[in-house]
Amino acid sequence: VYRALEKLQDPDMIVLHGLKYTHGQYKLFVGEHKSKEKPGEDCKMKNKEIEQECDFLVMGPSYFLVIEVKNVRRSHDGADSDIKERFKKNLESSVDQRNRTVK
């Protein structure tokens, strides 16, 4: 993904890798919100606490794109018989991460 983004030739585009963002920055997009850990309670995180990290942030003049990269690893014996199950778990993890970010 890094190499593919590196090859893009748009001078108006900026690509950031491994961007950590604070809770204060997160709140700029979602506003005041409830706790992720304790549903129904007000969020107690401090603005300077690290909220999360995104793998890639692509910014252009009128857009931004967040890219999360996931890797489905081969099993230790090299067999791919359980690749669908591993992919499913990986997808569920990605969805959970996205849901935590947008709530």
Backbone as ProteinMPNN parsed JSONL, in Angstrom:
{"seq_chain_A": "VYRALEKLQDPDMIVLHGLKYTHGQYKLFVGEHKSKEKPGEDCKMKNKEIEQECDFLVMGPSYFLVIEVKNVRRSHDGADSDIKERFKKNLESSVDQRNRTVK", "coords_chain_A": {"N_chain_A": [[0.84, -1.186, 0.0], [1.926, 1.222, 0.842], [3.939, 1.627, -1.124], [2.354, 1.808, -3.43], [0.859, 4.138, -2.924], [2.94, 5.907, -2.828], [3.655, 6.147, -5.467], [1.736, 7.734, -6.64], [0.989, 10.648, -8.465], [0.056, 13.257, -7.722], [0.228, 16.575, -7.098], [-1.311, 17.998, -5.322], [-1.982, 16.354, -3.289], [-1.548, 14.871, -0.113], [0.076, 12.372, 1.719], [-0.003, 10.672, 4.694], [1.629, 8.478, 6.929], [1.027, 6.089, 9.46], [-0.281, 7.755, 11.333], [-0.842, 9.149, 14.398], [-3.52, 10.204, 16.426], [-4.986, 12.606, 18.612], [-7.335, 12.618, 21.371], [-8.634, 15.055, 21.47], [-8.42, 15.904, 18.809], [-9.951, 13.944, 17.603], [-12.449, 14.579, 18.702], [-13.035, 16.899, 17.301], [-14.202, 16.007, 14.986], [-16.332, 14.343, 15.801], [-17.607, 15.602, 17.878], [-18.96, 16.278, 21.19], [-19.292, 13.33, 23.127], [-20.275, 10.024, 24.237], [-18.739, 7.689, 26.556], [-16.589, 5.165, 25.23], [-15.868, 2.854, 26.481], [-17.579, 2.666, 28.667], [-20.67, 2.506, 28.14], [-23.229, 4.964, 27.888], [-22.197, 6.649, 29.832], [-20.575, 9.853, 30.223], [-17.758, 10.753, 28.222], [-14.477, 10.541, 29.497], [-11.926, 10.98, 28.642], [-8.864, 12.774, 28.24], [-8.057, 15.667, 26.279], [-5.439, 15.622, 25.197], [-4.693, 12.986, 25.224], [-3.699, 10.052, 23.425], [-5.784, 8.938, 20.958], [-6.189, 7.034, 18.786], [-4.551, 5.338, 16.042], [-4.04, 5.741, 12.58], [-3.37, 3.832, 9.66], [-2.829, 4.958, 7.105], [-3.32, 8.262, 5.984], [-4.833, 10.038, 3.556], [-4.882, 13.075, 2.009], [-6.576, 15.54, 0.157], [-7.464, 18.439, -1.839], [-10.261, 18.647, -1.416], [-11.043, 16.492, 0.091], [-10.564, 13.716, 2.36], [-9.04, 10.602, 3.117], [-9.072, 7.722, 4.993], [-7.057, 4.966, 5.491], [-6.937, 1.702, 6.532], [-4.801, -0.943, 6.968], [-4.865, -4.395, 6.684], [-3.61, -7.659, 7.35], [-3.819, -10.904, 6.277], [-2.444, -13.529, 7.611], [-0.476, -16.365, 6.659], [-0.954, -19.738, 7.737], [1.054, -21.551, 10.173], [1.895, -23.996, 9.139], [1.724, -23.562, 6.468], [-0.539, -24.228, 5.123], [-3.613, -23.36, 3.609], [-6.144, -23.927, 4.41], [-7.771, -22.85, 6.36], [-8.101, -20.224, 5.653], [-10.337, -18.674, 4.995], [-11.693, -18.468, 7.424], [-9.76, -17.116, 8.975], [-9.598, -14.74, 7.504], [-12.203, -13.818, 7.898], [-12.191, -13.313, 10.694], [-10.282, -11.306, 10.733], [-11.577, -9.336, 9.222], [-13.776, -8.841, 10.902], [-12.41, -7.747, 13.084], [-11.454, -5.41, 11.877], [-13.856, -4.066, 11.33], [-14.783, -3.705, 13.95], [-12.775, -1.952, 14.885], [-13.22, 0.252, 13.193], [-15.817, 0.923, 13.983], [-15.373, 1.683, 16.648], [-13.98, 3.984, 16.2], [-15.775, 5.724, 14.901], [-17.895, 6.024, 16.645]], "CA_chain_A": [[0.0, 0.0, 0.0], [2.83, 2.374, 0.923], [4.582, 1.819, -2.435], [1.331, 2.254, -4.384], [0.565, 5.549, -2.638], [4.156, 6.661, -3.143], [3.716, 6.346, -6.921], [0.728, 8.695, -7.1], [1.638, 11.877, -8.939], [-0.835, 14.405, -7.546], [0.907, 17.542, -6.244], [-2.249, 18.537, -4.334], [-2.318, 15.294, -2.354], [-0.575, 14.581, 0.948], [-0.131, 11.054, 2.314], [0.666, 10.496, 5.981], [1.664, 7.068, 7.322], [1.146, 5.857, 10.902], [-0.67, 8.999, 12.002], [-1.53, 9.056, 15.687], [-4.306, 11.401, 16.674], [-5.39, 12.766, 20.01], [-8.764, 12.626, 21.637], [-9.107, 16.386, 21.089], [-8.585, 15.917, 17.352], [-11.101, 13.064, 17.345], [-13.66, 15.319, 19.066], [-13.336, 17.885, 16.265], [-15.058, 15.37, 13.986], [-17.531, 13.704, 16.345], [-18.21, 16.432, 18.914], [-19.054, 15.652, 22.513], [-19.79, 11.974, 22.943], [-20.277, 9.148, 25.407], [-17.58, 6.814, 26.719], [-16.582, 3.939, 24.435], [-15.715, 1.735, 27.408], [-18.718, 2.623, 29.588], [-21.816, 3.076, 27.415], [-24.161, 5.769, 28.665], [-21.473, 7.638, 30.637], [-19.821, 10.846, 29.464], [-16.361, 10.406, 27.978], [-13.572, 11.195, 30.448], [-10.577, 11.087, 28.081], [-8.281, 14.112, 28.125], [-7.84, 16.054, 24.892], [-4.089, 15.308, 24.722], [-4.475, 11.532, 25.192], [-3.739, 9.454, 22.094], [-7.047, 8.234, 20.708], [-5.87, 5.866, 17.974], [-3.603, 5.564, 14.957], [-4.49, 5.206, 11.292], [-2.222, 3.402, 8.857], [-2.571, 5.989, 6.099], [-4.28, 9.343, 5.81], [-4.621, 10.681, 2.263], [-5.619, 14.338, 2.007], [-6.576, 16.323, -1.069], [-8.089, 19.755, -1.668], [-11.645, 18.601, -0.956], [-11.34, 15.165, 0.632], [-9.54, 12.954, 3.055], [-9.309, 9.175, 3.083], [-8.351, 6.961, 6.008], [-6.847, 3.593, 5.046], [-6.447, 0.742, 7.522], [-4.27, -2.101, 6.263], [-4.93, -5.644, 7.44], [-2.856, -8.728, 6.721], [-4.235, -12.253, 6.641], [-1.197, -14.295, 7.606], [-0.542, -17.801, 6.386], [-0.798, -20.563, 8.93], [2.436, -21.988, 10.396], [2.234, -25.126, 8.268], [1.617, -23.135, 5.075], [-1.832, -24.632, 4.557], [-4.59, -22.273, 3.552], [-7.477, -24.506, 4.605], [-8.574, -22.016, 7.255], [-7.899, -18.821, 5.284], [-11.618, -17.958, 5.059], [-11.97, -18.164, 8.836], [-8.814, -16.074, 9.399], [-10.025, -13.502, 6.857], [-13.426, -13.383, 8.572], [-11.795, -12.727, 11.977], [-9.589, -10.062, 10.423], [-12.604, -8.385, 8.814], [-14.522, -8.466, 12.111], [-11.534, -6.853, 13.839], [-11.442, -4.124, 11.178], [-15.154, -3.438, 11.549], [-14.779, -3.253, 15.352], [-11.91, -0.781, 14.981], [-13.908, 1.359, 12.545], [-16.957, 1.314, 14.815], [-14.863, 2.416, 17.819], [-13.525, 5.294, 15.731], [-16.87, 6.601, 14.496], [-18.906, 6.189, 17.711]], "C_chain_A": [[0.881, 1.244, 0.0], [3.436, 2.671, -0.448], [3.58, 2.314, -3.477], [1.005, 3.732, -4.168], [1.742, 6.437, -2.996], [4.229, 6.997, -4.637], [2.696, 7.345, -7.447], [1.381, 10.036, -7.387], [0.742, 13.1, -8.819], [-0.173, 15.406, -6.602], [0.003, 18.147, -5.16], [-2.624, 17.515, -3.264], [-1.168, 15.093, -1.356], [-0.933, 13.217, 1.531], [0.679, 10.985, 3.605], [0.552, 9.026, 6.379], [1.819, 6.965, 8.838], [0.777, 7.08, 11.72], [-1.415, 8.709, 13.308], [-2.31, 10.343, 15.888], [-4.824, 11.396, 18.101], [-6.908, 12.731, 20.142], [-9.372, 13.98, 21.258], [-9.323, 16.487, 19.59], [-9.785, 15.066, 16.94], [-12.406, 13.814, 17.603], [-14.016, 16.396, 18.046], [-14.289, 17.309, 15.22], [-16.36, 14.855, 14.567], [-18.248, 14.548, 17.386], [-18.201, 15.742, 20.27], [-19.737, 14.297, 22.352], [-19.705, 11.194, 24.252], [-19.02, 8.288, 25.416], [-17.706, 5.577, 25.841], [-16.544, 2.715, 25.343], [-16.916, 1.558, 28.326], [-19.918, 3.289, 28.932], [-22.771, 3.812, 28.351], [-23.489, 6.827, 29.516], [-20.764, 8.628, 29.729], [-18.368, 10.398, 29.329], [-15.46, 11.213, 28.921], [-12.147, 11.349, 29.908], [-10.141, 12.546, 28.001], [-7.973, 14.402, 26.661], [-6.473, 15.65, 24.354], [-3.779, 13.814, 24.712], [-4.552, 11.031, 23.752], [-5.018, 8.632, 21.967], [-6.781, 6.929, 19.97], [-4.805, 6.252, 16.965], [-4.221, 5.022, 13.68], [-3.259, 4.875, 10.463], [-1.838, 4.45, 7.821], [-3.694, 7.014, 6.135], [-3.91, 10.042, 4.508], [-5.5, 11.923, 2.24], [-5.459, 15.035, 0.665], [-7.291, 17.631, -0.813], [-9.504, 19.7, -1.094], [-12.023, 17.249, -0.36], [-10.231, 14.709, 1.573], [-9.996, 11.512, 3.121], [-8.447, 8.5, 4.135], [-8.268, 5.52, 5.517], [-6.268, 2.779, 6.192], [-6.02, -0.504, 6.771], [-4.313, -3.304, 7.193], [-4.211, -6.719, 6.652], [-3.395, -10.068, 7.21], [-2.997, -13.123, 6.5], [-1.452, -15.767, 7.289], [-0.367, -18.561, 7.697], [0.644, -21.061, 9.012], [2.843, -23.124, 9.47], [2.099, -24.791, 6.785], [0.303, -23.506, 4.418], [-2.808, -23.456, 4.607], [-6.009, -22.768, 3.786], [-8.36, -23.632, 5.481], [-8.494, -20.534, 6.895], [-9.214, -18.036, 5.335], [-11.938, -17.563, 6.49], [-11.041, -17.063, 9.342], [-9.186, -14.731, 8.776], [-11.264, -12.944, 7.548], [-13.092, -12.718, 9.905], [-11.113, -11.384, 11.766], [-10.584, -8.98, 10.03], [-13.41, -7.916, 10.02], [-13.708, -7.506, 12.968], [-11.504, -5.46, 13.21], [-12.741, -3.362, 11.401], [-15.257, -2.912, 12.972], [-13.958, -1.974, 15.498], [-12.592, 0.42, 14.356], [-15.067, 1.853, 13.42], [-16.508, 2.07, 16.059], [-14.47, 3.836, 17.415], [-14.693, 6.228, 15.45], [-17.942, 6.774, 15.561], [-18.617, 7.387, 18.559]], "O_chain_A": [[0.629, 2.197, -0.737], [3.451, 3.821, -0.888], [3.92, 3.148, -4.316], [0.889, 4.489, -5.131], [1.565, 7.581, -3.416], [4.803, 8.017, -5.019], [2.79, 7.762, -8.602], [2.231, 10.496, -6.625], [0.684, 13.907, -9.747], [-0.024, 15.115, -5.415], [0.493, 18.736, -4.196], [-3.488, 17.78, -2.428], [0.01, 15.14, -1.713], [-2.101, 12.938, 1.804], [1.889, 11.212, 3.606], [-0.494, 8.404, 6.19], [2.64, 7.663, 9.432], [1.454, 7.404, 12.695], [-2.483, 8.098, 13.306], [-1.833, 11.431, 15.566], [-5.063, 10.351, 18.705], [-7.647, 12.804, 19.16], [-10.503, 14.038, 20.777], [-10.3, 17.088, 19.143], [-10.537, 15.432, 16.037], [-13.355, 13.706, 16.826], [-15.183, 16.771, 17.934], [-15.089, 18.04, 14.637], [-17.396, 14.918, 13.905], [-19.386, 14.244, 17.744], [-17.512, 14.74, 20.464], [-20.648, 14.143, 21.539], [-19.132, 11.659, 25.237], [-18.325, 8.176, 24.406], [-18.789, 5.006, 25.714], [-17.112, 1.672, 25.021], [-17.241, 0.438, 28.72], [-20.165, 4.478, 29.13], [-23.078, 3.348, 29.449], [-24.129, 7.809, 29.893], [-20.393, 8.294, 28.604], [-17.824, 9.743, 30.218], [-15.66, 12.412, 29.113], [-11.257, 11.798, 30.631], [-10.948, 13.436, 27.729], [-7.665, 13.491, 25.893], [-6.351, 15.359, 23.164], [-2.715, 13.41, 24.242], [-5.359, 11.514, 22.957], [-5.285, 7.743, 22.776], [-7.106, 5.849, 20.464], [-4.232, 7.34, 17.023], [-4.853, 3.965, 13.691], [-2.235, 5.552, 10.553], [-0.663, 4.79, 7.677], [-4.866, 6.671, 6.296], [-2.808, 10.574, 4.373], [-6.714, 11.838, 2.427], [-4.362, 15.111, 0.111], [-7.687, 17.906, 0.319], [-9.908, 20.605, -0.364], [-13.204, 16.902, -0.313], [-9.123, 15.246, 1.575], [-11.193, 11.231, 3.175], [-7.231, 8.687, 4.164], [-9.285, 4.919, 5.168], [-5.23, 3.13, 6.753], [-6.808, -1.065, 6.009], [-3.86, -3.243, 8.336], [-4.203, -6.693, 5.422], [-3.423, -10.333, 8.412], [-2.559, -13.415, 5.387], [-2.502, -16.323, 7.613], [0.278, -18.087, 8.632], [1.376, -21.0, 8.024], [4.001, -23.211, 9.061], [2.336, -25.65, 5.935], [0.057, -23.135, 3.27], [-2.804, -22.667, 5.551], [-6.972, -22.103, 3.403], [-9.583, -23.673, 5.354], [-8.784, -19.678, 7.731], [-9.209, -16.855, 5.682], [-12.403, -16.451, 6.742], [-11.484, -16.168, 10.063], [-9.1, -13.697, 9.438], [-11.367, -11.736, 7.76], [-13.648, -11.666, 10.221], [-11.334, -10.439, 12.523], [-10.452, -7.832, 10.454], [-13.698, -6.726, 10.149], [-14.256, -6.552, 13.521], [-11.526, -4.453, 13.917], [-12.727, -2.153, 11.633], [-15.756, -1.809, 13.193], [-14.389, -1.025, 16.153], [-12.552, 1.51, 14.927], [-15.266, 3.058, 13.573], [-17.186, 3.004, 16.488], [-14.613, 4.774, 18.199], [-14.601, 7.421, 15.739], [-18.83, 7.61, 15.391], [-19.36, 7.674, 19.497]]}, "name": "protein", "num_of_chains": 1, "seq": "VYRALEKLQDPDMIVLHGLKYTHGQYKLFVGEHKSKEKPGEDCKMKNKEIEQECDFLVMGPSYFLVIEVKNVRRSHDGADSDIKERFKKNLESSVDQRNRTVK"}
